[in-house]
Amino acid sequence: MTKRQIIYDPRQVPAHGGETATVFLVNEAPGPDEAEASIPLYGQQGANLYHALRRSGIEWAMAHGQFAWPVAAQDTVRLGLKRQFLACRKAHITCTNAYDRWPRQDGGKARFCTPGHAELLSPANLERLRQEANDAHQVILICGKAAYLACTGQEMQDAGKHERQPVDDDVLHNINSRLNANFKAGWYMGHTRRWLMSPESSFKALRACAAVVGWALNSDWG
């Protein structure tokens, strides 16, 4: 059976983050919603992040109140709430992707596939990540095996054992050297769709991240 070729949408999805963002979150790759909006974690994975931050008791995320996400384009009220949240998220988290274009398999039915190793490890992709990471970022959150490969140059082994766990000092040093960054701490978070399947470990990791960067936490959490 011939392996299908990966095709990439021509639209690039840049990092979404402001000068005050202290967390650098690297997801796998943009999907159709992200390619359309030109914002990482705009669709379902953005919803996963939104709900996890709120349920972790992180005050700035809770301040926006709760709304249903995904949001239909014609639902102007919820779309406005989503845009307000994304503007606030941008002030706290720089969201980007392991690769900046939406990957699909040529002739395949699935709307998304994992980007190829050659693209993830290309000099151009590494330079993009280096440009997106900056000195304000204190913590890196690595979401998925493609993100781990792009950030470390190495494949993640036994990923399930490492989900929602801090990366060790050697890995963090490697990431800092590779991205020309100065992260104080990092977590391998795994795919965002699994965060709410393992809420205790997910929320613990996000609250530990909050402690490093100084985000206020809700005292009534848990």
N, C-alpha and C positions, 0 to 999 in steps of 0.2 A: 504494500500500500504506500503510495507516494505521500510524503509529508506535505501538508499545505503550506504555502508561503504566507508569511505575515505581511499584511499591508497596513500602512500607517496613514491616518487622516492628515491632510496637508496643514491643518490648523494646529499651531503650537499653543500650548496652555502655559502661560508664565506663572511664576510663583505669586501667591496672594498673601501679602503681609506688609505691615507698616514699619516705620522706624523704631517703634516702641516694642515690637513683638520680641518676646524673650524665649519663645519655644519655636523650634524648627521641626515641622512634621513632614516626613517624606512618605508618601503613599505609593502605590504600585505604578499606575499609569492612568491618564484620564480616560473616561468613557464617553459615550455620546452626549450626556448632559453637560459634562465639563467642556467638551469640544465646542458645544453650542454657546455656552455662557462665557467661556474663556476664563473660568475660575476653577481651581482644584477643589475637590470634595464639595461639589455643588449639588450632586444628586443624592442617591441613597447613602453613599459613604459619608457625605456631609451630614446627613440625618443621623447616622450612627454616632458620629462625633458629637453632634449637638446634644443628643439624648444622654450620651455617656458623661459629658462635661456637667450637665445639669444634675444628673443622678449622683455624680461624685461630690456634689455640694460646693462646686466652684462658683463663688458669688457672682462674678461678672457674667457667667452663662445663665445663672438662675434669674438675674435681674430682668431679663427680657420676657419672662413668662413663657408658658408652654403653648406651642401650636403644632398642628399636624404637618409633618414633612415626610415625603415629597409634597410639593405644592403645584397644583395645576396652574398653567400660564394665565388662565382667565380668572383665577381667584386673587383679585387685586389686594384684598385685605391681608391674607396670609402671605402673599408675595412681598408685601411691604414689610411685614414682620421678619420674614426671612432675610431680606436685604439689610434690615437694621441689625440683625444678629451677625450677618457676614461682615458688616462694617466693624462691629465690636470684635469679632473673632480676629479680624485682620490686625487689630491693635495689640492682640495678645499672642497670636500664633501665626507664623508664616507657614502656609500650607503649600507644598509642592509635590512633584511626582518623581518616581524613579526614572521615568522617561516622559517627555513632554508632549507626546502625540498619541492619539487614540489608536491602539492596535487591534486588528481583526484578522481572522484567517481568510485568505482568498477563497471564495466559494463556500465557506463555512456558514452555518446557520447562526452560531453564537455572535452576539453583538460585541463581544470583548474577548481578547485572549492575552496571555502574559507576553510582554515585549521580549524580543530576542536578546540573548546574552551579548551579542556583538554590539547592539545598539546601547544596551545598558552600560557596557564597559568602554564605549568609544571615548576618545579624547575630547570630542566636542561635548558629549553628555557630561563628562566629569567637569569640564570647564564651566558648563552651565550651572551645575550644583555649587561649584566654588563661588560663582558670582552671586548666587542666591543666598548662601549662608553668609552671615556677617557677625561682627563682634558683639552685637546686642544679644545674639542667641546664646542662652545659657544651657539649654537642654535640647537634645534631639530625641524625637519619637520616631521609631522606624516601624512602618506598618506593612508587613509582608515580606516575603522572601525576595521579590524583585527589588524592593527598596534596600534590603540588607546587602544584596549583591552590588547595587549601584554605590552605596555608601562605603562599603568595606573592600570591594573588589574580590570578595570571597563568597562562596555559596553557604547559605545557612544549613547546618546539619541538625537533625532532630528538632525541627522548628517548634513542634508542639511543646517540647520540654522548656523552651525559652520564652514562650509567650507571656507578656506582661511582666517580664523580669528585667532588672537592670542589666545593662551590658557590663562586662568586666573591664578592668582598667586597661588591659592590653587592647581590647577591641575599641574602647573609647579613644585611646591614643592613636590607633590606626585610623579611625574616622577623622580625628582632628588633623592628622598629617595629610590624609588624602583630600580633605575638603578645605584645607587651610583655615580651619576653624578653631574655636577655643571653648568647646562645650565642657561644662562642669560635670554633667551627668547625661545618661542616655538610657532609654528603655527600648527593648524589642517588643512591640505591642501586638504583632500578628495582624491578620486581616481584620478590618473594623467590623465586619459582619459577625465576628466571633466575640466581640467585646461584651455584648449584653447576654451572651450565652454563658459567660463566666464573669458575672458582674462583680463578685467580691474582689477577685484579683485585678480586674480592670480598674475599678474605682480606687483600689489601694495604690496602683501605679500612678494614676492621674493625680491623686492627692499628694503622693510623694513628689511628683513633678511640681505641683503647685507650691510645695514647701521650699523647693530649691529656688524657684523664681519669685516667690513672694506674693502669689495670688492669695487673696482672702478666701477662707473656707467657711461654710455655714456651720455654726456651732451645733446645730440640731441634727446634722447629718448622722445617719446610721442609728 
